[in-house]
Structure formats: structure tokens, C-alpha cells
């Protein structure tokens, strides 16, 4: 358990760290592949709400990576994204990013949210829900 804080500079650092990891996640999806990025940045107990033609919920970053990439983990991502808003718990161990996903060909955009968790304020963020 991470104790809460009222230190605004600590909260700003937590917020900035989630913003940075979400942007890194998107950038890595262009380099290592969408599925591989979902595996890398996710928690082993992460869940995804699935999509059309897929199960209602998919669990585990490895399975989520397969789902979002159609099984082709290293194919470059057809989308990119960034947070527009970041909400973080005062404890610095739980946060949410809210933003927009854009198709790389600019044909469509749609909203997203990611729930992030870490064991302590110094551990890496991993998404737990998409």
C-alpha cells in the first residue's frame, strides 16, 4: 500500500509520469508493433473489453497483445494516441489516462481510456484495463 500525499509537486510528477508512459506506449507501438507494445506495457492481470467479433473480456497482456494485433505482434501499429487528460491517485500508484486514438491514415479517431497501476511511486506503470 502506498500512502496518500497532498504534496502538489509529487502529484504533478505522478501525473507527468503517466502522461509520459502513455505517449511512450504509443510511440513503441510504431516501432515494435501494436501487439508487442500491448504485451510490454501491460500487467499480467490486465483486462481488455474486447471488440467486435472478440470475447467480451480478454485477460493478460499477452492475450490482449494478440487480440489487438490480430495475432501479428510485431506489425506496426495502424493507430497512434496520446492522453488529453490524466487523473492520478494522491498515493501515486493508480491513475487513468483519457484521450483520443487516431488512425495513422487520418481516416478516423475515437476516444480511449487506460487505467494504470504500479506497486509504488518508483515502480514502472503498467496498464491494468483498456
Secondary structure, DSSP 8 states (H G I E B T S, - for coil): -------HHHHHHHHHHHHHHHHHHHHHHHHT-HHHHHHHHEEEEEEE---TTS-S-EESHHHHHHHHHTT-TTS--SEEEEEEEEEE-TTSSEEEEEEEEEETTSS-EEEEEEEEE-SSTTS--EEEE-
